[in-house]
Amino acid sequence: MESMTIEYKRELTDGFEKEVVAFLNTLGGSIFIGLDDDGMIIGVQNPDKLSLAIIDRIKTNIQPSPLGLFNVEVKQDQDTDKSYILIIVAQGLEKPYFLKKYGMSTKGCYTRIGSQSSPMTQTMITELFSRRVTHTLSKVVSPNQHLTFTQLKIYYADKGFDTSSEFFLKNLGLYTEDDRFNYAAYLMSDNNSNSIKVARFRGTEKLDILERNEFGRCCLIKSAYQVLDKLEVANATVVRVGGQAARKEIRLVDKGALREAVLNAIIHNDYINGSYPVFELYDDRLVVISTGGLPVGLTEDEFFRGLSHPRNRELMRIFSDMDLCEQLGSGMKKILKAYPKNIFDISDHFISVDFQYNKEAMDILSKNNNGGVNGGVNGGVNGGVNGGVNGGVNEIETELSENAILVLKAIERNEKLTQPQIADDLQMPIRTMQRALKELREKQYIQREGSAKSGHYIVLKPNM
């Protein structure tokens, strides 16, 4: 049934935007087009064309800009083969949102009351405006106005977007209202002070640091890929095979939940205060830390229910374009499907996610060899192989060095990368990268096609 966060519409009507405004001004929600009042699917005609019209109307007719705060998806019912549209709207930070045609007035501002979208009173508008968050990435001016975006444009071009338009950067929300680069632009530029740390410690306390990696000073998308690759390598896969039991693969940390937590930390971090996400590896756990606490207006209960309230809507939009985040609010459900709520530690200034390593995987590492645990966790995947390869029916599944895995992942993302580009992408010395390439070729993970100058790599078997 329709509710505070659900609205059904048979078709796209003239009053559609007011429903979006109401959700932006309250808790967010979902609008279904092509369903009757009882939620029965009646379908829509030309769903792809309709979805484009919806996106254009939301972008054009609502202020402040809602970019990054909504998803529009075409859905198809398997039973009836009918198509319908789902619009997911997040709660906004720059309330009150309003219809551009009527401005910030009682005719332009709406709120959600029960299952209805109702006009706001002037008192409600004034109160919301007084609590509006003004220090958002879009409004804070970049400390450097001489920015370039080569890396960002490459990522967008690889996804099929046209980056040649003079409005490309403006459409991503990378300018302030007075046409200066904002802080979102700074984070997405080729050169900045952004620095995301991945640290590895000996034991279970933050006392003896074994390794410190810094990823950053480049486009935040590139930094995110680097962090994901680094943690993917550290998150060893253990294989159990023996007796009548089927082959079973176990990760130290659930792969999907870890990916969501890492991306959430990067996307929703409070960058304006000069703080960055931190990732810590111990012998018994992996910890993901982001700064800023919960966004203003979002309670812990709403956070765990998956209600989307993006702190950085510009980053949310760009990461969504890169397929690095799923539909609004879905990430939390994926994490809580694998782990309990108590892995989260939420304070006023930080959100920490504590992933204890899988006990069964740790037991296998421990039984194989006393050095297997430290080898598998602190020494990366290679150390784990040396520690556990002689364990009989139990083994750690890998045959590539850590650097080879990182290089393979870079090639999987873009097979046309040159050797200098791969080294730059991974911030890896060129000779180290070349040794990794040699290892991949010898073990038949990749092959080179074409000439040395104009050819490219082909992945023969991806790293699972």
C-alpha positions, 0 to 999 in steps of 0.5 A: 500500500502507499505509505510515507515512503511509497507512491503509486502512479498509473502514469506520468502526470503534471503533478509528478515533481511535487511527489519528488519534492516531498520525498526530498524534504522528508525521508526519501522514498520510492515512486512507481509509475505504471501501477494502480492505487492498489499496487497492481502493475498496469504497465507503461508504454515506451518505458525507456523514453519515459524514463529519460523524460522523468530524469529531465523533468526532475533535473529541470523543474526542482531546486536546489539541484537534486542530482545524485539524490535519485535513481530512475530504473525501468523494471519488468514484471516477469509474470505479466511481461509489463514494464513500469518505472521505479524512481528512488528518491533520497532525503536531501541535505539542502532543504527545503527543495521546491518547484522551480516554477513557484520558488521557495513558497507554499505553492512550491514546497511540499512535504510527505504526510502519511501517504500524501504529498502536502504543501508546506506552511510558511513556518515549516519552510522557514524552519527547514531553511534555517537548518539547511546544511550550507557546507556541502561539496557543491557550495565549498570553493575548491582551494585550487581553481587550475584543475584538470580532469583527464582521469575522470574523462577517461573513466566516463568515456570507458562507460560510453559517456560523451565527455567532449561537451563544454557542459560535461563538468557542469552537468556533474555538479562540479561548479559553484553557483558563481561558476568556480570549481567546487570541492567535488571538482577538487576531489575528482581532479587529476591532482589534489591533496586527497589521501586515503590510507591503508595500514597493516598492523602486526597482531590485534592492536594498533601498535606495530605497523608493518605496512602503510599505503597511501592512495590519492592525490588523484581522481577519487574514482582512481583512488577508490579502485586502488583501495578496492584492489588492495583490500581484495588482495588482502581478503584471502580466499581459503578453500576447503576440500576433503572427504565427501564434502564438496569444495568450499571457498571461504573469504576472510571477509564477505566480499560483497559486504566489504565492497559496500562498506569501502565504497560507503566510506569513500562516498559519504566521508566528510571531506570538507573538514580535511579528513579522509577514510582509513582502512586498517588490517589486523591479524583478526579483523579488517576495519573501515573508518569514515569521518563525519558520523551520520549526516544531519537529519538521519537517525541510527534507526533510519541508517540501518533501515537503509534510508538513503541520505547522501552527504555528498550527492555529487560523489554519489552521482559520479560513483553511480555512473561508474557502477560503483554503487547500486541503487540508493539504500541497497548497500546497507541491506547487503552488509546486514545480510552477512553481518549483525549491526554490532559491527558498526560503531557510530559516534558524532564524528566517525563511523567504524565497521569492524569485520572480524575474519571468518572463524572457519577460514582462520581455523584452516589457516591455523591448522595448515601452519602456524605461520599461515595465519600471519602469512595469509593476513599480514603477508598478503595472499603469497604468504598465505600460500607458503604457510598453507600449501602443505596442509593436505586437503585444505589450501589457500587458493592462489598462484599469483603474487600480490603485484600480479593480482593488482596488475591483472585487475587493472587490465581487467578494467581496461585492456588498452592500458599501456605499461606506463599507464598501468604503473601510474594507475597502481602507483607501482614502480615500472620495473615491479609492474613489468615483473608482474606482467611477465608472471601473468604471461608465464602463467597464461593469465594474459597475452599480448595482441598486436604490436608493442606500440599499438597492441593491447592485452587480453585477459585469458582467465580473470582472477576470481 
